Structure formats: structure tokens, C-alpha cells
Amino acid sequence: MPAQTTETHTTLTPDTPVRYLKGVGPKTAERFEKLGIVTLADLLCHYPRRYMDFSKPYSIAEAPCDTECVVKAEVFAKPGGRILPGGRRMERITAGDDVSSLEITWFNNPYAAQKLELGQAYYFQGIVTGGMLRRQMVNPQVRTEAQITAAPFEAVYPQTDGLSSSVIARCVRQLLPHAELLPDPLPPEMRQKYRLLSKAEAVRAIHCPESEEAAFAARRRLIYEELLILQLGIGRMKNRGSAATGAPMQLLDPQPFWDALPFAPTGAQRRAVTEILTDMAGGQSMNRLLQGDVGSGKTLVAAAAIWACIRSGYQAALLAPTEILASQHAENLNRMLAPFGMRVALLTGGMKAAARRTTLAAIRNDEADLVVGTHAILSEGVAFARLGLAVVDEQHRFGVRQRGLLAEKAENPHLLVMSATPIPRTLGLLLYGDLDISILDELPPGRKPVKTRCITGKKRRDLYGFLDREINAGRQVYIVCPAIEDTPDGGLNAVKTYYEDIAKALLPDRRVGLMHGKLKPKEKAAVMEDFKAGQLDALVSTTVIEVGVDVPNATVMVIENAERYGLSALHQLRGRVGRGAAESWCFLVSDNTSEPVQKRLRFLCATADGFAVAQYDLETRGPGDFFGSRQHGLPTLQIADLMNDTRTLHAAQSEAAALLAADPLLTAPDHALLAAQVEQMFEKAGAMN
């Protein structure tokens, strides 16, 4: 296909590659791709993150220092340019208003000052520096009164290296006359019902609003559309999941299971098990999320569900994110199920070929009642005789796609998903809209809260004195670093260097182990086994130890560069200690003195409630950071904000429910565009497969 521009390209489509836009060469197209922009539709839907408002300029005296802003001033003097040492050219003008003056400088831009007229007022956009007597601005953007009248707001876009917001804006403006290219998935009656702009009107207004009201109306329309499509996708997944079960079970009384335990379950555990067993006795396959804070006893609830499944004559599978955790689960579940004569098998990627063959045969021939493993369970060649229940541990590490693969191992087995990442209920209902939710909101008796303290690196030597005393008392400690190897900026404590230069130096006579993600599975398992067996006093690790590892004798968690983690991740790490009877501690080490960082860390020191931590994390950092790089298997939202757009979300939820009740697969002609948008949104996240 020959290279063309928008001027000669008469058959523009939403899928036309962005490289055919005038002024976009191969290099710029590559940079656009880094932002996820490949087609013209992608570019039109790359929405501004904020606006520079030229309609409300500051006076020179009131302009905030060291912050980008707009100042209106009249050109007083143009002293002319000069060449600086090194060949750089400097242009300078003096502008002012009734009260103050502003010295404006441009480097290597001879035309910037030339085109300004003496005695004429302009709008200067840039960063103001200097004191009240001598205010300055370097390399500002300049607008005339006429330009501001025509377009009072300038969009500021998410950008990348070599692709500035102004270049993106220029490319978008070329495309705006073609905004009708974008299909409008909302039927006219829906737009009328909610008083929404058309798609083309909204896209034009979001990029070049004439007023704050116009920008608001555009955002409202686009947010509604995005949340409606998200809800339709989740609703369709739920419809797919609510098929007649292939494992009909009788409603069992869990009392024999509780009686076999050496302790009493909590009320929350009993309640969750009742909900799960009731689901499993229903006519449709269960799709349930079990949420609980660190240490709330989710594994016990899963064990009761597995026990009921096996008692009903079916096999069960438990999928864990790491081999270490799979081995631990297999050990714990075997302890609980063996008294009932139930057989537990472990299946991991690191097994020897002969052991794997034996295990696969046991699964196939119904000689294994429960199979515990990593994603190896999802691989080809794993065939169950009669899988009735699949349990997925740590849902935020598995997308919807993996859940689907697991469900394919049998005809609609029951599905229980466990997560130790507490999510506020409203957000949980949105993210896991395809699952019912059970919450464990009480800790087993005897678990003491972990004492949490913030310290700076200067206190590290004192801290190590404390660690030494704990080790003397027969305890063990974790030390977590954010990076495996040294980073170019040297700002992070890398686990390998830290292990050699700090941990071993400050604990010279102690047995210190090293754990990180680049170790082979066998090496990781060996290190963890040594730590669990008490053959190591301290373990220096990356967050690979975050999930579920249970060492009751570990009483101290030290987290270096604590500012680099979300609060929910810190809370998860803190949950690795406090699992025994002894008093336990978590030390957050950070030299970052910024008030927002300190405030977040102080918040964690003051609360042990994972749901409160999650709520605070979501409010201060947003869902994108909270969940990490799309680990939850749902689409990244372009414009909607799950925390702040709740009213629109509720409207979209009820509209989606009504639409799917009338047209479950969105096959009606009026819904064809909506169905296509749903497929497109979820295909990007890999969630519909």
C-alpha cells in the first residue's frame, strides 16, 4: 500500500494505520505505538489527561512559582538576540502588566521573539521562576487573543520519549474533521434517555472543548460508553459461566470436617463454607470469589469445599501461582484431607518426567482426589476423570483466560477463586462481576497484629542490632528489596548487592539466604525449604515471597525502599509475619521525605485492616497502580475512573443488565456495534478467550 496523507487518502477508515497521517513518518509511528496508538481510531481515542486553560490567565505577580501556568502580558521591550559561548543563540523580550514585569528568554529559536509586536498583549504558557522583583520564563508557548477566543483550552496528552503533547495535539487536530469515522455504538434512544452527545461530537469536544461545560459533556458521554461496554463484557462472561453444572452435588453438612480440626473455625469461615456448599448443590456451576485479609484462613475454607466435592464423588484441582505455594498447599491440604482417606497429588513444571507420567496417570484414572499445582495443570496432557471443583489461589495473578482454560478441563466444573488482595466491595462487584463474592472479615483467635514502624536508612545499623537480638531468641527474619540487580540510577536497593554488602556484613555470624525471581524453580524451592526448616536465620528476597508462604517462626519483615510499593503490596508482605504466637514486627525503610509518601507509610503503620488499606490505596493511587500491570485480566480504561465515576458506573451497570436480559449475546442488529466494541475491549486484555 503506497504511503499517503490525510489530504490524498480518500478512503480513511478507523483501521487506517496512523503512519498515513500527514507529518507522521515511520519513526513517529513507532513512538505512537509505544502509547498503544496504531490506527486512526486509536489516535482519536487517545484522550487528554488535562487541559491548559488559557481563558483564565494569571497576572505576573500572582503566577505560581515553578508550576506550568498561563500569564497574560504586553510586550514592553525587544532588546534583540545574542550568541552565547558554545554557539547557542538567546532571544529575550520584556513583557509586563499594570503591576509587574516578566523577562522572557528563548534559546535557539530566533523567530519566537521576532513575530511578537511591541505594545501587543499575548498569552505566555510556561514555568515562572524568580522572586517577586524579577520574574522570568524560559521557552514559553505563545498565543494571541484571537487564538484564545477560537480555542480557549489546550489539551495535554499522555506522551512518550520523542513524542510531545503538542505533536500529538497537532496530529489529533488533523483528524477531528473525520471524527464521524468512529462508529457510535450507543443506540439513539439510549443517547436520548441519558442526554448524551453523539460519539463524533464527544470526540471533537474532548480534544478541543469550547468551554468547561463542553469538556464535561464530552467526558460524561465517553465515560458512560466505556463503562457500559465494560459491564456488558463482564455480564456476558457471567452468562457464559452460569451454565448448567456438569458436577451436580448434594448439599452436605460440613460438621464432620470441622470436627476433625484441632481448632474451631471462625464465624466468617463457617458462613463462607455454607455459601459455597449451597452453590455447589445448585443446578448451575458455581463462580465464587473468596476474599479475605492476610491470615483470615481462606485455605481452610477451600479445604472444606474440596472435602465436600470429593465426598460427592468428584475430583478437585487447586491452582497456585508459584511452585513454592503449590507445595505448601499440597502439604497443608494433605494434612486436613488424609484422615478422610482422600488422596492429594502435586503437579508442577519442575517435576521429573517419570514422576509427571505417574501423576498424570493417577489424575486420568481417578486415583488422585485432589490435584494441587501451578499453571502446569492448564497444560495439554492433563486430563481429569471427573473434575467437579477448581480452586484458583491469588486471583490477581490469573486473568479470566486462565480461569477459562481450567474450566475446559471438565464440563462446567464449580469454580472458587481466592484472593488475599482486599478490594472494597463496590469495586469488587465491578471487577469480578462474573463472580459471586464471599468475604472473610475476621481473623482466627490468637493472631496478634503486626507492629509496623517507618524508619530511614540512617537507622539501619540499629535495626540490624534488633534483628540480631530476634535471631538470638530463635526467631527468623525477612528482608525484602525492590530490584534483583543494580539499577542505572542507583536509587534502589538491589537484592544481590544488598545481600553481599549489607545483610551479610551487618549479620556476619548469621545464616543469610538469597531469593529472587531469576533463580530456577528448584533453587527457589531449596532456599525456601531451608528457611522453613530453620536452617537460615534471615532471607533476603524480592517480592517473590509475597504470596501465601507460611513460616510461623518468622517474626520480622524489613522492606527496603518501601515508597516503591503500593500500600496493598506492603500489607501483603507484612502478612508474611505474625503467623506464630510471638510478637511480630514490620519495618518500612524509606529515605523519601515527600509528604504524600510519608503520609501513606504512616497510614499503614496505623492500621492492620486490609480493606481499609485497599480503599486508601485506591483513592490515592488509582486502580491502575493498585492492580499493577493489568494482572487482573480486565481491560485498561481509557477515560473512566472507577473511584470517581461511580454514579455513571451504576447507570451503566443497570443499563447493561437490562440489555443482556433482553439480548444475552448482543445479536440484535441494534446491538451489533456494542458487541463489536465489547469484543475489541476484552480482546486487548486477553480476557474473552
GULUM-541482 format. One line per 4 residues: their letters; for each residue z, x, y of C-alpha. Coordinates in pm, whole numbers. Layout:
<atoms>
A> Z:X:Y  ...;
</atoms>
This chain:
<atoms>
MPAQ> 0:0:0  -103:163:332  166:227:594  158:-45:861;
TTET> 372:-152:1153  501:-494:1253  216:-514:1506  -58:-498:1241;
HTTL> 138:-628:943  30:-994:948  196:-1089:619  557:-996:680;
TPDT> 795:-1124:413  1171:-1090:369  1098:-831:95  872:-612:310;
PVRY> 1019:-260:299  1189:-154:621  968:157:635  676:-62:756;
LKGV> 864:-133:1078  724:39:1388  904:368:1453  1068:385:1108;
GPKT> 943:688:918  1042:799:566  1350:988:697  1483:687:890;
AERF> 1408:459:592  1622:691:376  1907:664:626  1873:286:631;
EKLG> 1901:289:252  2243:459:282  2356:144:462  2211:-74:184;
IVTL> 1912:-170:402  1586:-157:206  1393:-468:319  1339:-655:646;
ADLL> 1576:-926:521  1846:-661:467  1799:-542:827  1814:-891:976;
CHYP> 2134:-948:778  2294:-620:890  2526:-793:1137  2702:-629:1433;
RRYM> 3069:-537:1383  3145:-588:1754  2980:-621:2095  2989:-420:2414;
DFSK> 3040:-687:2682  2850:-586:2999  2931:-919:3168  3293:-811:3231;
PYSI> 3276:-455:3368  3585:-261:3478  3636:-124:3827  3656:259:3822;
AEAP> 4032:263:3886  4110:9:3610  3883:157:3340  4095:258:3037;
CDTE> 4104:632:2971  3947:784:2657  3811:448:2540  3450:333:2543;
CVVK> 3407:78:2818  3165:-54:3086  3210:37:3453  3010:-113:3741;
AEVF> 2947:131:4029  2699:209:4307  2514:544:4319  2651:739:4622;
AKPG> 2501:1085:4578  2250:1276:4361  2322:1648:4406  2045:1746:4160;
GRIL> 2048:1933:3830  2113:2293:3734  2061:2519:3436  2379:2627:3257;
PGGR> 2435:2958:3069  2265:2920:2729  1977:2720:2873  2136:2374:2878;
RMER> 2037:2156:3173  2300:1948:3351  2227:1645:3576  2500:1499:3794;
ITAG> 2548:1196:4022  2845:1046:4205  2894:670:4185  3167:455:4333;
DDVS> 3305:116:4425  3528:-4:4713  3827:195:4585  3732:495:4368;
SLEI> 3453:734:4279  3317:842:3941  3144:1170:3862  2873:1117:3600;
TWFN> 2710:1402:3406  2419:1416:3161  2324:1716:2950  1960:1787:2855;
NPYA> 1844:1450:2988  1661:1520:3318  1527:1165:3357  1867:991:3334;
AQKL> 1962:1070:3695  1606:1066:3836  1545:699:3761  1865:585:3942;
ELGQ> 1829:482:4306  2076:568:4583  2268:265:4708  2191:67:4393;
AYYF> 2466:-70:4159  2443:-4:3785  2648:-67:3471  2760:256:3302;
QGIV> 2873:245:2937  3071:543:2808  3414:707:2791  3608:756:3114;
TGGM> 3820:1074:3136  4027:1245:3406  4312:1130:3630  4318:863:3900;
LRRQ> 4192:1105:4168  3895:1242:3972  3739:1014:3712  3445:1132:3501;
MVNP> 3194:1006:3245  2954:1211:3031  2617:1092:2892  2667:718:2956;
QVRT> 2415:444:2874  2292:275:3193  2193:-91:3251  2057:-271:3558;
EAQI> 2175:-609:3689  1851:-770:3560  1905:-628:3211  2263:-759:3201;
TAAP> 2153:-1106:3311  1896:-1113:3030  2130:-972:2759  2498:-950:2859;
FEAV> 2619:-835:2515  2506:-526:2328  2555:-532:1953  2739:-238:1795;
YPQT> 2636:-189:1430  2788:-14:1129  2598:317:1129  2550:635:926;
DGLS> 2472:1003:991  2147:1035:1183  2114:659:1241  2293:544:1554;
SSVI> 2381:189:1651  2123:198:1934  1840:292:1691  1945:10:1458;
ARCV> 1956:-231:1756  1603:-129:1860  1468:-195:1508  1651:-529:1484;
RQLL> 1513:-645:1823  1157:-583:1696  1228:-817:1408  1403:-1103:1589;
PHAE> 1076:-1289:1671  1029:-1303:1292  1379:-1443:1214  1216:-1751:1053;
LLPD> 1115:-1517:770  1465:-1562:628  1487:-1870:405  1750:-2122:518;
PLPP> 1947:-2218:207  2158:-2490:373  2007:-2840:340  1956:-3015:682;
EMRQ> 2220:-3281:608  2482:-3010:540  2398:-2835:869  2431:-3169:1045;
KYRL> 2763:-3250:874  2926:-2923:986  2729:-2891:1315  2575:-2559:1211;
LSKA> 2284:-2369:1364  1970:-2307:1160  1953:-1967:985  1694:-1829:1231;
EAVR> 1892:-1948:1538  2212:-1797:1397  2048:-1461:1316  1895:-1435:1668;
AIHC> 2225:-1529:1831  2439:-1292:1621  2221:-994:1720  2156:-1093:2086;
PESE> 2408:-1356:2198  2369:-1503:2547  2741:-1585:2566  3065:-1559:2369;
EAAF> 3016:-1922:2262  2669:-1842:2121  2808:-1545:1923  3090:-1765:1789;
AARR> 2850:-2042:1679  2626:-1786:1506  2920:-1623:1324  3054:-1963:1217;
RLIY> 2721:-2061:1061  2669:-1728:881  3030:-1708:757  3007:-2063:620;
EELL> 2683:-1984:436  2823:-1664:286  3146:-1826:167  2958:-2129:29;
ILQL> 2730:-1902:-177  3031:-1700:-297  3211:-2020:-404  2901:-2158:-577;
GIGR> 2870:-1832:-774  3234:-1837:-878  3211:-2208:-962  2907:-2151:-1181;
MKNR> 3088:-1873:-1367  3377:-2112:-1423  3137:-2377:-1554  2990:-2122:-1796;
GSAA> 3341:-2023:-1907  3460:-2380:-1966  3251:-2433:-2277  3396:-2586:-2592;
TGAP> 3606:-2320:-2761  3493:-2150:-3079  3860:-2096:-3172  4042:-2433:-3177;
MQLL> 4415:-2371:-3233  4725:-2579:-3296  4996:-2589:-3029  5259:-2352:-3170;
DPQP> 5627:-2325:-3077  5684:-1960:-2965  6054:-1970:-3060  6013:-1763:-3383;
FWDA> 5851:-1490:-3173  6130:-1500:-2910  6396:-1494:-3187  6254:-1168:-3329;
LPFA> 6305:-985:-2997  6615:-773:-2932  6645:-931:-2583  6586:-1268:-2418;
PTGA> 6259:-1330:-2225  6277:-1431:-1858  6215:-1789:-1747  5884:-1681:-1592;
QRRA> 5772:-1526:-1924  5859:-1844:-2115  5673:-2058:-1859  5359:-1836:-1871;
VTEI> 5354:-1839:-2254  5381:-2220:-2258  5082:-2243:-2017  4877:-2001:-2232;
LTDM> 4956:-2166:-2569  4879:-2510:-2422  4539:-2377:-2302  4465:-2224:-2644;
AGGQ> 4534:-2559:-2811  4289:-2737:-2578  3928:-2821:-2656  3782:-2569:-2409;
SMNR> 3808:-2192:-2413  4096:-2060:-2202  4015:-1850:-1895  4353:-1747:-1752;
LLQG> 4475:-1472:-1520  4829:-1347:-1579  4958:-1189:-1261  5285:-1008:-1240;
DVGS> 5452:-740:-1039  5514:-393:-1183  5768:-426:-1466  5762:-806:-1486;
GKTL> 5679:-797:-1858  5314:-901:-1882  5268:-716:-2214  5539:-931:-2375;
VAAA> 5357:-1248:-2264  5029:-1110:-2403  5209:-1025:-2730  5329:-1386:-2764;
AIWA> 4973:-1513:-2707  4836:-1265:-2963  5108:-1367:-3212  5008:-1736:-3172;
CIRS> 4637:-1651:-3211  4696:-1457:-3535  4931:-1729:-3666  4641:-1973:-3612;
GYQA> 4417:-1763:-3838  4215:-1571:-3579  4178:-1208:-3471  4273:-1088:-3122;
ALLA> 4147:-799:-2909  4318:-619:-2621  4104:-416:-2381  4281:-144:-2177;
PTEI> 4133:76:-1901  4234:417:-2045  4290:570:-2390  4649:659:-2295;
LASQ> 4725:298:-2210  4541:167:-2519  4754:393:-2744  5071:281:-2568;
HAEN> 4980:-87:-2606  4894:-39:-2975  5236:124:-3033  5433:-144:-2845;
LNRM> 5241:-438:-2993  5270:-299:-3343  5648:-286:-3296  5654:-655:-3195;
LAPF> 5398:-787:-3448  5470:-577:-3760  5781:-786:-3851  5542:-1082:-3895;
GMRV> 5312:-878:-4124  5042:-856:-3856  4808:-554:-3867  4721:-363:-3547;
ALLT> 4417:-129:-3522  4338:118:-3240  3974:178:-3138  3892:440:-2872;
GGMK> 3593:653:-2775  3769:975:-2872  3817:882:-3240  3668:1095:-3520;
AAAR> 3360:940:-3684  3531:876:-4020  3833:704:-3861  3599:496:-3645;
RTTL> 3398:381:-3950  3716:278:-4131  3844:86:-3826  3508:-90:-3770;
AAIR> 3505:-200:-4134  3863:-334:-4100  3762:-535:-3791  3449:-669:-3960;
NDEA> 3628:-760:-4284  3923:-935:-4115  4165:-663:-4230  4276:-597:-3868;
DLVV> 4453:-886:-3695  4467:-720:-3351  4228:-455:-3219  4353:-255:-2920;
GTHA> 4106:-27:-2744  3921:89:-2437  3572:-24:-2336  3473:115:-2680;
ILSE> 3548:-241:-2801  3249:-359:-2596  3004:-117:-2760  2743:-216:-3015;
GVAF> 2852:-198:-3375  3191:-361:-3310  3174:-692:-3496  3474:-925:-3537;
ARLG> 3521:-1153:-3837  3674:-1432:-3625  3777:-1331:-3273  3993:-1603:-3119;
LAVV> 4157:-1434:-2817  4050:-1149:-2591  4313:-995:-2359  4193:-772:-2072;
DEQH> 4457:-547:-1914  4431:-442:-1549  4154:-680:-1439  4080:-490:-1117;
RFGV> 3927:-216:-1330  3690:-453:-1511  3420:-664:-1349  3312:-1009:-1461;
RQRG> 3024:-842:-1651  3263:-666:-1892  3452:-987:-1949  3120:-1147:-2044;
LLAE> 3042:-867:-2290  3380:-913:-2454  3330:-1290:-2479  2993:-1229:-2651;
KAEN> 3178:-1071:-2946  3255:-1426:-3062  3166:-1784:-2986  3368:-1866:-2672;
PHLL> 3699:-1694:-2754  4002:-1762:-2535  4036:-1511:-2252  4359:-1381:-2095;
VMSA> 4325:-1135:-1808  4634:-938:-1695  4672:-778:-1354  4959:-578:-1204;
TPIP> 4793:-586:-862  4975:-876:-698  4736:-1087:-490  4852:-1364:-255;
RTLG> 4785:-1690:-437  4524:-1829:-195  4317:-1512:-221  4371:-1502:-597;
LLLY> 4225:-1851:-629  3920:-1733:-438  3866:-1402:-617  3945:-1533:-963;
GDLD> 3809:-1882:-901  3669:-1874:-1254  4023:-1833:-1397  4342:-2039:-1400;
ISIL> 4644:-1841:-1279  4992:-1781:-1427  5238:-1578:-1221  5538:-1376:-1341;
DELP> 5765:-1380:-1038  6093:-1250:-1181  6190:-911:-1320  6373:-871:-1652;
PGRK> 6752:-831:-1605  6880:-475:-1570  6577:-335:-1382  6708:-165:-1068;
PVKT> 6487:-148:-757  6343:200:-696  6486:364:-381  6192:460:-158;
RCIT> 6204:722:122  5945:866:366  5962:1243:433  5741:1510:590;
GKKR> 5611:1823:419  5880:2027:602  6140:1869:373  5951:1968:58;
RDLY> 6190:2254:-29  6492:2019:-4  6302:1764:-211  6240:2021:-486;
GFLD> 6612:2102:-487  6671:1732:-560  6402:1735:-833  6570:2037:-992;
REIN> 6905:1856:-998  6746:1547:-1159  6580:1765:-1426  6920:1935:-1484;
AGRQ> 7060:1590:-1554  6795:1546:-1826  6552:1336:-1621  6175:1380:-1565;
VYIV> 5961:1358:-1251  5606:1267:-1148  5427:1440:-858  5103:1272:-750;
CPAI> 4828:1435:-538  4520:1256:-400  4249:1512:-490  4163:1715:-802;
EDTP> 4023:2019:-619  4049:2159:-266  3856:1966:-2  3643:2138:266;
DGGL> 3873:2022:549  4181:2143:358  4363:1826:462  4454:1705:115;
NAVK> 4691:1845:-142  4464:1914:-440  4634:1873:-774  4515:2205:-927;
TYYE> 4619:2422:-631  4941:2226:-581  5031:2274:-948  4990:2653:-923;
DIAK> 5109:2726:-567  5380:2467:-506  5511:2290:-816  5534:2596:-1042;
ALLP> 5660:2813:-752  5934:2568:-647  6029:2475:-1005  5999:2827:-1155;
DRRV> 6208:2771:-1467  6084:2422:-1548  5812:2297:-1781  5544:2157:-1549;
GLMH> 5234:1978:-1682  4899:1908:-1512  4699:1586:-1548  4375:1474:-1377;
GKLK> 4059:1274:-1441  3839:1572:-1527  4040:1654:-1838  3889:1541:-2168;
PKEK> 4048:1227:-2320  4217:1437:-2592  4362:1679:-2334  4493:1387:-2124;
AAVM> 4650:1226:-2430  4815:1556:-2532  4967:1610:-2183  5091:1250:-2166;
EDFK> 5233:1274:-2516  5424:1592:-2421  5563:1416:-2111  5663:1103:-2305;
AGQL> 5828:1319:-2574  6035:1502:-2309  5859:1837:-2364  5763:1850:-1993;
DALV> 6012:1823:-1705  5756:1745:-1435  5400:1612:-1438  5165:1696:-1151;
STTV> 4888:1437:-1160  4624:1240:-974  4648:858:-979  4527:864:-1339;
IEVG> 4892:788:-1427  4896:480:-1205  4829:213:-1463  5092:98:-1708;
VDVP> 5214:431:-1850  5571:384:-1968  5818:677:-1967  6170:530:-1927;
NATV> 6322:878:-1875  6113:947:-1559  6329:876:-1252  6146:1034:-955;
MVIE> 5795:970:-819  5674:1207:-545  5349:1102:-371  5181:1369:-157;
NAER> 4952:1263:134  5094:912:97  4897:796:403  4576:826:195;
YGLS> 4666:534:-32  4682:161:24  5031:12:2  4940:-171:-318;
ALHQ> 4837:158:-483  5164:322:-367  5356:25:-506  5176:67:-841;
LRGR> 5264:437:-851  5625:361:-761  5634:127:-1060  5592:422:-1298;
VGRG> 5963:499:-1247  6269:274:-1267  6186:178:-1627  6516:300:-1772;
AAES> 6882:242:-1689  6919:540:-1447  6879:517:-1069  6521:598:-966;
WCFL> 6354:730:-652  6011:735:-488  5935:988:-209  5635:927:18;
VSDN> 5536:1265:163  5318:1249:476  5269:1460:788  5063:1187:956;
TSEP> 5269:1078:1257  5045:794:1381  5244:476:1440  5029:244:1217;
VQKR> 5065:487:922  5440:529:972  5480:152:1008  5300:91:676;
LRFL> 5507:351:491  5833:217:641  5733:-131:523  5703:-4:165;
CATA> 6045:165:191  6195:-169:294  6053:-399:23  6021:-399:-355;
DGFA> 5823:-728:-372  5467:-654:-483  5334:-986:-347  5478:-910:-1;
VAQY> 5326:-559:-22  4987:-704:-117  4996:-956:169  5082:-682:421;
DLET> 4811:-453:278  4550:-726:306  4648:-814:661  4648:-454:786;
RGPG> 4360:-302:588  4145:-594:475  4022:-691:126  3757:-415:110;
DFFG> 4019:-139:119  4268:-343:-81  4038:-366:-382  3873:-26:-347;
SRQH> 3506:27:-412  3412:-317:-542  3625:-274:-853  3694:-645:-871;
GLPT> 3333:-717:-972  3271:-961:-685  3019:-921:-403  3095:-730:-85;
LQIA> 3088:-978:202  2858:-906:498  3033:-1107:767  3310:-1329:628;
DLMN> 3671:-1210:637  3880:-1356:354  4203:-1320:553  4092:-1476:881;
DTRT> 3823:-1726:785  4045:-1944:567  3952:-2275:736  3583:-2211:679;
LHAA> 3666:-2095:326  3839:-2424:241  3542:-2623:377  3303:-2408:171;
QSEA> 3522:-2445:-141  3524:-2825:-128  3150:-2840:-49  3074:-2604:-341;
AALL> 3288:-2814:-577  3105:-3132:-473  2763:-2967:-508  2841:-2831:-856;
AADP> 2988:-3164:-970  2656:-3330:-886  2429:-3040:-991  2619:-2789:-1213;
LLTA> 2328:-2542:-1248  2181:-2599:-898  1848:-2709:-1046  1773:-2983:-788;
PDHA> 1477:-2891:-559  1705:-2914:-251  1931:-2650:-405  1663:-2402:-513;
LLAA> 1723:-2169:-216  2100:-2185:-265  2058:-2098:-634  1837:-1801:-543;
QVEQ> 2092:-1676:-286  2374:-1707:-542  2177:-1502:-797  2094:-1242:-532;
MFEK> 2453:-1207:-406  2608:-1174:-751  2327:-956:-890  2417:-690:-630;
AGAM> 2777:-696:-753  2670:-695:-1118  2887:-1000:-1172  2649:-1267:-1302;
N> 2535:-1077:-1611;
</atoms>
